[in-house]
């Protein structure tokens, strides 16, 4: 049972939790075998292929009012379908490690694109490289139209440098704040002049607007281009440490252990930024399974939603309700609050979001009505306009069908209510929840009590 407890923790952090079918299949496995199985299940990559058209955004801007309105409507439709498409992928795939890591990289390289095709392309870069090479992914993302547009590098020209992309590349994507100067930002921006994309959404280096002068960056001097800047950044071990620290907070504990992070940085740097060896090190480390690192992370809204979908095989007649869930819980996929992304951790929880977190699971599993109160923020209104979330109150029936027969049928025979609850939760059962479990009239009622508890919010 000790191994099963560890494997349950592993699937919670490297995926979206464990079902009773996986519980039975894992019986007798070692942790090392479970880690191998995770990577094997995520070896294949399936791209999101929902948006098929690319619109020349510059032409839309120049168009008349009706053209712009049509473009905005199409943009909203694409964003909605992309969002729901990725939720479905995460909820049904066997490759949970790839999707869990893609979710991390999606927030690490936080971006809001103006076109569905650009958003999809960026998401697929993150998903295809999720277990690959971090440096290769960074270069590919740096050349993507979504990121070039979002951080204004299309306007980064010789004699008129735009520093947005150069700054965020260092501050948020690689070496982190405190490891570069303002002069490094300026010199780096000059190196990225001329990086842009054409009306077909393809990367273009425009030599006629590139600054060919000598540049001094992080102590090195040369006629640098953007690729050279990325090479220099990845030659610095600070990049491995910065990303290792973020991964520790995502996979292990919100309070990083400096010694463990240092070792992670060594592994990452010495592996030339290959992601797989780093994850293998973390998932096979004894400290990863220490009591202080179990059941201590707050699930992100997407993790909570996807975990429910996977555990109960939920089918939504109106999938749009999943967009409302994301909104009220504070994480709408592809709509990060800013370039720094969602801060995560305990910031996911406030008085409003906690109320919905405790109410949504039971409402979904009972097909009930949920009252969404409040206004969308201005940035989200366009994205959620099709659902009329600008109204003060929205009462919505959650038309969902959980597969109760499958769920109940997979519970191992002889498992009592307490054992079932302990399996479904990562933290230990509180006395209050134990009391509710003992008073529940049947397994179904007890399970709904468990997923509606504060303990279910933790992984």
C-alpha positions as CSV (number, residue, x, y, z in Angstrom):
1,X,0.0,0.0,0.0
2,X,3.0,2.3,0.6
3,X,3.7,2.3,-3.2
4,X,0.1,2.9,-4.0
5,X,0.0,5.9,-1.8
6,X,3.1,7.3,-3.5
7,X,1.7,6.5,-7.0
8,X,-1.5,8.3,-6.1
9,X,0.5,11.4,-5.1
10,X,2.5,11.1,-8.3
11,X,-0.6,11.0,-10.5
12,X,-2.0,13.9,-8.6
13,X,1.0,16.1,-9.4
14,X,2.1,14.7,-12.8
15,X,-1.5,14.5,-14.0
16,X,-5.0,15.2,-12.8
17,X,-5.5,12.5,-10.1
18,X,-6.1,8.8,-10.1
19,X,-9.3,6.9,-10.8
20,X,-10.3,3.6,-9.2
21,X,-9.5,1.8,-12.4
22,X,-6.0,3.2,-12.3
23,X,-5.8,2.3,-8.6
24,X,-6.4,-1.4,-9.4
25,X,-4.0,-1.4,-12.3
26,X,-1.2,0.2,-10.3
27,X,-1.4,-2.4,-7.5
28,X,2.1,-4.0,-7.2
29,X,3.9,-1.4,-9.3
30,X,7.0,0.4,-8.1
31,X,7.3,4.1,-8.2
32,X,10.0,3.9,-10.9
33,X,7.7,1.8,-13.1
34,X,4.8,4.2,-12.5
35,X,7.1,7.1,-13.7
36,X,8.1,5.1,-16.8
37,X,4.4,4.4,-17.5
38,X,3.6,8.1,-17.3
39,X,6.2,9.1,-19.9
40,X,5.2,6.2,-22.1
41,X,1.6,7.3,-22.0
42,X,2.6,10.8,-23.0
43,X,5.1,9.9,-25.7
44,X,2.6,10.6,-28.5
45,X,1.6,14.2,-29.3
46,X,-1.8,15.0,-30.7
47,X,-2.1,18.7,-31.9
48,X,-5.1,20.8,-31.3
49,X,-6.7,21.2,-34.7
50,X,-9.7,23.3,-34.1
51,X,-8.9,26.6,-35.8
52,X,-8.2,26.2,-39.5
53,X,-8.1,29.7,-40.9
54,X,-5.7,32.6,-40.5
55,X,-7.0,36.1,-41.0
56,X,-4.8,39.0,-41.9
57,X,-5.3,41.1,-38.8
58,X,-3.8,44.2,-40.3
59,X,-6.4,44.2,-43.1
60,X,-9.2,43.8,-40.5
61,X,-8.0,46.9,-38.6
62,X,-8.2,48.8,-41.9
63,X,-11.6,47.5,-42.7
64,X,-15.0,49.0,-42.0
65,X,-17.0,48.6,-38.8
66,X,-19.0,45.6,-40.1
67,X,-15.8,43.8,-41.1
68,X,-14.3,44.4,-37.7
69,X,-17.5,43.2,-36.0
70,X,-17.5,40.0,-38.0
71,X,-13.8,39.4,-37.2
72,X,-14.5,39.8,-33.5
73,X,-17.4,37.4,-33.6
74,X,-15.3,34.8,-35.4
75,X,-12.5,35.4,-32.9
76,X,-14.8,34.8,-29.9
77,X,-16.1,31.6,-31.5
78,X,-12.6,30.3,-32.1
79,X,-11.4,31.1,-28.6
80,X,-14.4,29.4,-27.1
81,X,-13.9,26.3,-29.2
82,X,-10.2,26.2,-28.5
83,X,-10.8,26.5,-24.8
84,X,-13.3,23.7,-24.7
85,X,-11.2,21.6,-27.1
86,X,-8.2,21.7,-24.8
87,X,-10.4,21.0,-21.7
88,X,-11.8,17.9,-23.5
89,X,-8.3,16.8,-24.5
90,X,-7.1,17.1,-20.9
91,X,-10.2,15.3,-19.6
92,X,-10.0,12.3,-21.9
93,X,-6.3,11.7,-22.9
94,X,-4.1,9.0,-21.5
95,X,-1.1,11.3,-21.9
96,X,-1.8,13.3,-18.7
97,X,1.8,14.2,-18.0
98,X,2.1,16.0,-21.4
99,X,-1.1,18.0,-20.8
100,X,-0.2,18.8,-17.2
101,X,3.2,20.1,-18.3
102,X,1.7,21.9,-21.2
103,X,-0.5,23.7,-18.7
104,X,2.6,24.8,-16.9
105,X,4.3,26.0,-20.0
106,X,1.2,27.8,-21.2
107,X,1.3,29.9,-18.0
108,X,5.1,30.2,-18.0
109,X,4.9,31.7,-21.6
110,X,1.6,33.6,-20.8
111,X,0.2,35.2,-23.8
112,X,-3.1,36.7,-25.2
113,X,-3.3,36.5,-28.9
114,X,-5.6,38.4,-31.3
115,X,-6.3,35.4,-33.5
116,X,-7.5,31.9,-32.7
117,X,-5.0,30.4,-35.2
118,X,-2.1,32.1,-33.4
119,X,-3.4,31.0,-30.0
120,X,-3.7,27.4,-31.3
121,X,-0.2,27.4,-32.8
122,X,1.3,28.7,-29.6
123,X,-0.6,26.1,-27.5
124,X,0.7,23.4,-29.8
125,X,4.3,24.6,-29.6
126,X,3.9,24.3,-25.8
127,X,2.2,20.9,-25.9
128,X,4.6,19.4,-28.5
129,X,7.7,20.6,-26.5
130,X,6.2,20.0,-23.1
131,X,8.5,17.0,-22.4
132,X,11.2,18.0,-24.8
133,X,13.8,20.7,-24.8
134,X,13.2,24.0,-23.0
135,X,15.7,26.0,-25.1
136,X,14.2,24.7,-28.4
137,X,10.7,25.6,-27.1
138,X,11.8,29.1,-26.0
139,X,13.2,29.8,-29.5
140,X,10.1,28.5,-31.2
141,X,7.8,30.5,-29.0
142,X,10.0,33.6,-29.5
143,X,9.3,33.3,-33.2
144,X,5.6,32.6,-32.9
145,X,3.2,35.3,-34.2
146,X,1.2,35.1,-30.9
147,X,4.2,36.1,-28.8
148,X,5.7,38.6,-31.3
149,X,2.3,40.3,-31.5
150,X,1.6,40.2,-27.7
151,X,4.9,41.7,-26.7
152,X,5.1,44.2,-29.6
153,X,8.2,42.8,-31.3
154,X,6.6,43.5,-34.7
155,X,7.3,47.1,-33.9
156,X,10.9,46.5,-32.7
157,X,12.9,48.3,-35.4
158,X,16.4,49.6,-35.9
159,X,16.7,53.1,-34.4
160,X,13.4,52.7,-32.6
161,X,13.8,49.6,-30.4
162,X,10.8,48.2,-28.5
163,X,12.0,46.6,-25.3
164,X,8.8,44.6,-24.3
165,X,9.8,41.2,-25.6
166,X,13.5,41.5,-24.6
167,X,12.6,42.4,-21.1
168,X,10.0,39.6,-20.6
169,X,12.3,37.0,-22.2
170,X,14.8,37.7,-19.3
171,X,12.4,38.6,-16.4
172,X,9.7,35.9,-16.9
173,X,11.0,33.2,-19.3
174,X,14.7,32.6,-18.5
175,X,17.1,34.1,-16.0
176,X,14.7,36.0,-13.8
177,X,14.8,39.5,-12.2
178,X,18.0,40.6,-10.6
179,X,20.3,38.8,-13.1
180,X,20.4,41.5,-15.8
181,X,20.6,45.3,-16.1
182,X,18.5,47.8,-17.9
183,X,21.4,48.2,-20.3
184,X,21.2,44.4,-21.0
185,X,17.5,45.0,-21.9
186,X,18.3,47.7,-24.3
187,X,21.1,45.7,-26.0
188,X,18.9,42.6,-26.2
189,X,16.1,44.6,-27.8
190,X,18.5,45.8,-30.5
191,X,19.4,42.1,-31.2
192,X,15.7,41.2,-31.7
193,X,15.0,44.1,-34.2
194,X,13.6,42.8,-37.4
195,X,11.9,39.7,-35.9
196,X,8.3,39.7,-37.0
197,X,5.7,37.7,-39.0
198,X,3.8,38.1,-42.3
199,X,0.1,38.2,-43.1
200,X,0.1,34.4,-43.2
201,X,1.3,34.1,-39.6
202,X,4.8,32.9,-40.6
203,X,8.0,34.2,-38.9
204,X,10.0,36.6,-41.0
205,X,13.4,38.1,-40.2
206,X,13.5,41.5,-41.8
207,X,17.2,42.4,-42.3
208,X,16.4,46.0,-43.5
209,X,15.0,46.9,-40.0
210,X,17.6,44.9,-38.0
211,X,20.3,46.7,-36.0
212,X,23.6,45.3,-37.3
213,X,25.7,47.2,-34.8
214,X,27.9,45.8,-32.0
215,X,26.0,44.9,-28.8
216,X,27.2,44.1,-25.3
217,X,24.9,41.7,-23.5
218,X,25.6,40.0,-20.1
219,X,29.3,40.8,-20.5
220,X,29.7,39.5,-24.1
221,X,30.1,41.7,-27.1
222,X,29.3,40.9,-30.7
223,X,27.0,41.6,-33.7
224,X,24.3,39.7,-32.0
225,X,20.9,38.6,-33.4
226,X,18.0,37.2,-31.4
227,X,19.3,33.6,-31.6
228,X,22.6,34.7,-30.0
229,X,20.8,36.4,-27.1
230,X,18.9,33.1,-26.4
231,X,22.2,31.2,-26.6
232,X,23.8,33.5,-24.0
233,X,20.8,33.3,-21.7
234,X,20.8,29.5,-21.8
235,X,24.5,29.5,-21.1
236,X,23.7,31.0,-17.7
237,X,22.8,28.5,-14.9
238,X,20.4,31.1,-13.5
239,X,18.0,30.1,-16.3
240,X,18.0,26.5,-15.0
241,X,17.5,27.7,-11.4
242,X,14.8,30.1,-12.3
243,X,12.7,27.5,-14.1
244,X,13.5,24.8,-11.6
245,X,12.2,27.0,-8.8
246,X,8.9,27.6,-10.7
247,X,8.6,23.9,-11.4
248,X,9.2,23.1,-7.7
249,X,6.3,25.4,-6.8
250,X,4.1,23.8,-9.5
251,X,4.9,20.1,-8.7
252,X,6.1,19.9,-5.1
253,X,5.5,22.7,-2.7
254,X,4.7,26.4,-2.8
255,X,7.6,27.1,-0.5
256,X,10.7,25.9,-2.4
257,X,13.5,24.0,-0.7
258,X,16.7,25.8,-1.9
259,X,18.9,22.7,-1.7
260,X,16.4,20.7,-3.8
261,X,16.0,23.5,-6.3
262,X,19.8,23.8,-6.6
263,X,20.0,20.1,-7.4
264,X,17.2,20.4,-9.9
265,X,19.1,23.3,-11.6
266,X,22.2,21.1,-11.8
267,X,20.2,18.3,-13.4
268,X,18.5,20.6,-15.9
269,X,21.6,22.5,-16.9
270,X,23.7,19.4,-17.3
271,X,21.0,17.8,-19.4
272,X,21.2,20.8,-21.8
273,X,17.7,21.8,-20.8
274,X,16.0,18.5,-21.6
275,X,12.8,18.5,-19.6
276,X,12.4,14.7,-19.2
277,X,15.6,14.1,-17.1
278,X,14.5,16.9,-14.8
279,X,11.0,15.5,-14.2
280,X,12.4,12.0,-13.8
281,X,14.7,13.3,-11.1
282,X,11.9,15.0,-9.2
283,X,9.4,12.1,-9.5
284,X,11.9,9.6,-8.2
285,X,13.3,11.7,-5.4
286,X,12.4,10.6,-1.9
287,X,11.7,14.1,-0.8
288,X,9.0,14.4,-3.5
289,X,6.9,11.9,-1.5
290,X,7.6,13.5,1.9
291,X,4.6,14.2,4.1
292,X,5.1,18.0,3.9
293,X,4.8,17.8,0.1
294,X,1.6,15.7,0.0
295,X,-1.9,17.2,-0.2
296,X,-0.5,20.8,0.2
297,X,-1.0,22.4,-3.2
298,X,-4.3,24.2,-4.2
299,X,-5.6,22.8,-7.4
300,X,-5.9,25.4,-10.2
301,X,-9.4,25.9,-11.5
302,X,-8.5,24.0,-14.7
303,X,-7.0,21.1,-12.6
304,X,-10.2,21.0,-10.5
305,X,-12.5,20.9,-13.5
306,X,-10.4,18.4,-15.4
307,X,-10.0,16.2,-12.4
308,X,-13.8,16.0,-11.9
309,X,-14.3,15.3,-15.6
310,X,-11.8,12.4,-15.5
311,X,-13.0,10.9,-12.2
312,X,-16.7,10.9,-13.1
313,X,-16.6,10.7,-17.0
314,X,-18.8,13.8,-17.2
315,X,-20.6,14.6,-20.4
316,X,-21.9,18.2,-20.7
317,X,-24.9,18.9,-23.0
318,X,-23.9,22.6,-22.8
319,X,-20.1,22.6,-22.7
320,X,-20.2,26.5,-22.5
321,X,-20.9,26.1,-18.8
322,X,-17.2,25.1,-18.5
323,X,-16.3,28.7,-19.6
324,X,-18.4,30.1,-16.7
325,X,-16.8,27.7,-14.3
326,X,-13.3,29.0,-15.4
327,X,-14.4,32.6,-15.1
328,X,-15.9,32.4,-11.6
329,X,-12.9,30.4,-10.4
330,X,-10.4,32.8,-11.8
331,X,-8.7,31.0,-14.7
332,X,-10.0,31.2,-18.3
333,X,-7.6,29.2,-20.5
334,X,-5.7,31.4,-23.0
335,X,-6.7,34.6,-21.1
336,X,-4.0,35.1,-18.5
337,X,-4.3,38.3,-16.4
338,X,-1.0,39.6,-17.8
339,X,2.3,38.5,-19.3
340,X,3.3,37.1,-15.8
341,X,0.5,34.7,-16.0
342,X,-1.6,33.4,-13.0
343,X,0.4,33.6,-9.7
344,X,-1.2,30.3,-8.7
345,X,-0.9,28.7,-5.2
346,X,-3.1,30.1,-2.5
347,X,-4.0,33.1,-4.7
348,X,-6.5,30.7,-6.4
349,X,-8.6,30.9,-3.2
350,X,-10.7,33.9,-2.1
351,X,-14.1,34.1,-0.4
352,X,-16.0,34.2,-3.8
353,X,-14.0,31.5,-5.6
354,X,-14.1,29.1,-2.6
355,X,-17.9,29.3,-2.5
356,X,-18.0,28.2,-6.1
357,X,-15.3,25.6,-5.7
358,X,-17.4,23.9,-3.0
359,X,-20.6,24.3,-4.9
360,X,-19.6,23.3,-8.5
361,X,-18.8,19.6,-7.9
362,X,-22.1,18.8,-6.3
363,X,-24.0,20.9,-8.8
364,X,-22.3,19.1,-11.7
365,X,-22.9,15.6,-10.2
366,X,-26.5,16.4,-9.5
367,X,-27.3,18.3,-12.7
368,X,-28.4,21.3,-10.6
369,X,-28.8,25.0,-11.2
370,X,-25.9,27.4,-10.2
371,X,-26.2,31.1,-9.8
372,X,-23.3,33.0,-11.3
373,X,-23.2,36.5,-9.7
374,X,-21.2,39.5,-10.8
375,X,-19.8,41.1,-13.9
376,X,-17.0,39.9,-16.1
377,X,-13.9,42.1,-16.1
378,X,-13.6,44.2,-19.3
379,X,-10.8,42.0,-20.7
380,X,-13.0,38.9,-20.4
381,X,-16.3,40.4,-21.6
382,X,-15.4,39.9,-25.3
383,X,-14.4,36.3,-24.7
384,X,-17.5,35.5,-22.7
385,X,-20.0,37.7,-24.5
386,X,-21.7,34.8,-26.2
387,X,-22.8,33.7,-22.8
388,X,-24.2,37.1,-21.7
389,X,-22.0,37.1,-18.6
390,X,-22.1,40.9,-18.4
391,X,-25.5,40.5,-16.7
392,X,-25.5,40.9,-13.0
393,X,-27.0,37.5,-12.3
394,X,-27.0,34.4,-14.5
395,X,-28.9,31.3,-13.4
396,X,-27.7,28.4,-15.4
397,X,-28.7,24.7,-15.4
398,X,-25.6,22.5,-15.4
399,X,-26.8,20.0,-17.9
400,X,-24.2,17.3,-17.1
401,X,-24.3,13.5,-17.0
402,X,-21.7,11.9,-14.8
403,X,-21.1,8.2,-15.5
404,X,-22.2,6.9,-12.1
405,X,-22.4,3.3,-13.2
406,X,-18.8,3.3,-14.3
407,X,-17.6,5.2,-11.3
408,X,-19.4,3.0,-8.7
409,X,-18.6,-0.2,-10.7
410,X,-14.8,0.5,-10.5
411,X,-14.7,0.8,-6.7
412,X,-12.9,-2.3,-5.4
413,X,-15.1,-4.7,-3.5
414,X,-14.8,-4.5,0.2
415,X,-13.8,-0.8,0.3
416,X,-15.7,1.0,3.0
417,X,-16.8,4.6,2.9
418,X,-13.8,5.9,4.8
419,X,-11.4,4.1,2.5
420,X,-13.1,5.5,-0.6
421,X,-12.9,9.0,0.8
422,X,-9.2,8.5,1.7
423,X,-8.5,7.4,-1.8
424,X,-10.3,10.4,-3.4
425,X,-8.5,13.0,-1.2
426,X,-4.8,13.8,-0.9
427,X,-4.9,15.4,2.6
428,X,-5.9,13.5,5.6
429,X,-9.6,13.4,6.5
430,X,-10.7,16.0,9.0
431,X,-12.9,15.1,11.9
432,X,-15.8,17.2,10.4
433,X,-15.6,15.4,7.1
434,X,-15.3,12.0,8.8
435,X,-18.5,12.8,10.7
436,X,-20.3,13.7,7.4
437,X,-19.1,10.5,5.8
438,X,-20.4,8.4,8.6
439,X,-23.8,10.1,8.4
440,X,-24.2,9.7,4.6
441,X,-26.9,7.3,3.6
442,X,-25.1,5.7,0.6
443,X,-21.9,5.7,-1.4
444,X,-23.1,8.2,-4.0
445,X,-24.2,10.8,-1.4
446,X,-20.9,10.3,0.5
447,X,-18.8,10.8,-2.7
448,X,-20.7,14.1,-3.4
449,X,-19.9,15.2,0.1
450,X,-16.2,14.4,-0.4
451,X,-15.8,16.4,-3.7
452,X,-17.7,19.3,-2.1
453,X,-15.2,19.5,0.7
454,X,-12.3,21.9,1.3
455,X,-9.9,18.9,1.3
456,X,-10.9,18.1,-2.3
457,X,-9.4,21.5,-3.3
458,X,-5.9,20.2,-2.5
459,X,-3.6,17.9,-4.5
